[in-house]
């Protein structure tokens, strides 16, 4: 039995982005005659090409400054420790410093350059010339990755959140409410997108847009909308009961209240 592999648009975009980044990084290293340590540039670029990150200008500056900070900390630490003990000590120092300066987005590249620097065969080779050139090699990969992600196939996560939110809103307000499976799938997509956005460089903007509160309202709204749909289905079978009519009226009221709360939350986040 044959298996058919489906190439999603997100996977295709990420594959093309990675291919372009690797090609441009290698071309720059070849043009600048810096191929001896090409893997520094390629490794840094590979870390930065992350489809779950917006790669905005603040994120780019965090990556660059994280790399520089990691190189400086490593150069100081290597005078008293080497090998894995040096890596551990450098990472312990990098974490609070990155948090202090607000460069948490550069943690991955900072740790990467710590490992690469402190695991070289000859610790005595770790001088200022080596630190500067290898940091420059890493920065080339970072700048290329950020530039390609910013210019080609950019991903606007906030716009994606608005799109998923609008799709759910249209399903709820439609004369015929969508199936429970469709509504649940839409809600889970929105919740997953909010979680990914909260881990990105735009976390503060996501909080300001009140997406956590919107998810709570959506959870309540979907519960009452599905209960109302279930009661209507019972009524369509011919079942007539004062309790059923009261339950339908109560669920309808709760749905309208949740919709008004959602509208107020959206207006407050503008």
Residue pairs with C-beta under 8 A, 6 or more apart in sequence:
10 51
13 51
13 153
14 49
14 51
16 152
16 153
17 49
17 51
17 148
17 149
17 152
17 153
18 46
18 49
20 148
20 152
21 45
21 49
21 141
21 144
21 145
21 148
21 149
22 42
22 45
22 46
24 144
24 148
25 41
25 42
25 45
25 140
25 141
25 144
25 145
26 38
26 41
26 42
28 41
28 140
28 144
29 35
29 38
29 41
29 137
29 140
34 41
34 133
34 137
34 140
37 133
37 134
37 137
38 137
40 116
40 134
40 137
40 138
40 141
41 137
41 138
41 140
41 141
41 144
42 141
43 112
43 116
43 138
43 141
44 67
44 109
44 112
44 113
44 137
44 138
44 139
44 140
44 141
44 142
44 145
45 141
45 142
45 144
45 145
46 141
47 108
47 109
47 112
48 55
48 63
48 108
48 109
48 141
48 142
48 145
48 146
48 149
49 145
49 148
49 149
51 155
52 196
52 199
52 200
53 59
53 105
53 200
53 201
54 155
54 156
54 157
54 200
54 201
54 202
55 145
55 146
55 149
55 150
55 154
56 150
56 201
56 202
57 150
58 105
58 201
59 105
59 146
59 200
59 201
60 142
60 143
60 146
60 150
61 103
62 102
62 103
62 104
62 105
62 106
62 201
63 105
63 106
63 108
63 109
63 142
63 146
64 106
64 139
64 142
64 143
65 101
65 103
65 106
66 94
66 98
66 103
66 105
66 106
66 107
66 108
66 109
66 110
67 106
67 109
67 110
67 113
67 135
67 138
67 139
67 142
68 135
68 139
69 94
69 97
69 98
69 101
69 103
69 106
69 110
70 90
70 94
70 106
70 109
70 110
70 111
70 112
70 113
70 114
71 113
71 117
71 131
71 134
71 135
72 131
73 90
73 93
73 94
73 97
73 110
73 114
74 86
74 90
74 113
74 114
74 117
74 118
74 126
74 131
75 117
75 126
75 128
75 131
77 86
77 89
77 90
77 93
77 118
78 86
78 117
78 118
78 123
78 126
80 89
81 89
82 118
82 123
83 118
83 119
86 118
87 114
87 115
87 118
87 119
90 114
90 118
91 111
91 114
94 107
94 110
94 111
94 114
95 107
98 104
98 106
98 107
98 110
105 201
109 138
109 142
112 138
113 134
113 135
113 138
116 134
117 126
117 131
117 134
118 126
120 126
157 193
157 196
157 197
157 200
157 202
158 197
158 202
158 205
158 206
158 209
160 193
161 190
161 193
161 194
161 197
161 206
161 209
161 211
164 186
164 189
164 190
164 193
165 190
165 214
167 186
168 183
168 186
168 187
168 190
168 218
169 262
171 177
171 178
171 182
171 183
171 186
172 183
172 221
172 222
172 225
172 255
172 259
173 259
177 183
177 225
177 226
177 228
177 229
178 186
180 226
180 229
183 222
183 225
183 226
184 222
187 218
187 219
187 222
190 215
190 218
191 215
194 206
194 211
194 212
194 215
197 203
197 206
197 211
198 206
198 207
198 211
200 206
208 269
209 269
210 265
210 268
210 269
213 265
214 262
214 265
214 266
217 258
217 261
217 262
217 265
218 262
220 254
220 258
221 255
221 258
221 259
221 262
224 251
224 254
224 255
224 258
225 255
227 247
227 251
228 248
228 251
228 252
228 255
231 244
231 247
231 248
231 251
232 248
234 244
235 244
235 245
235 248
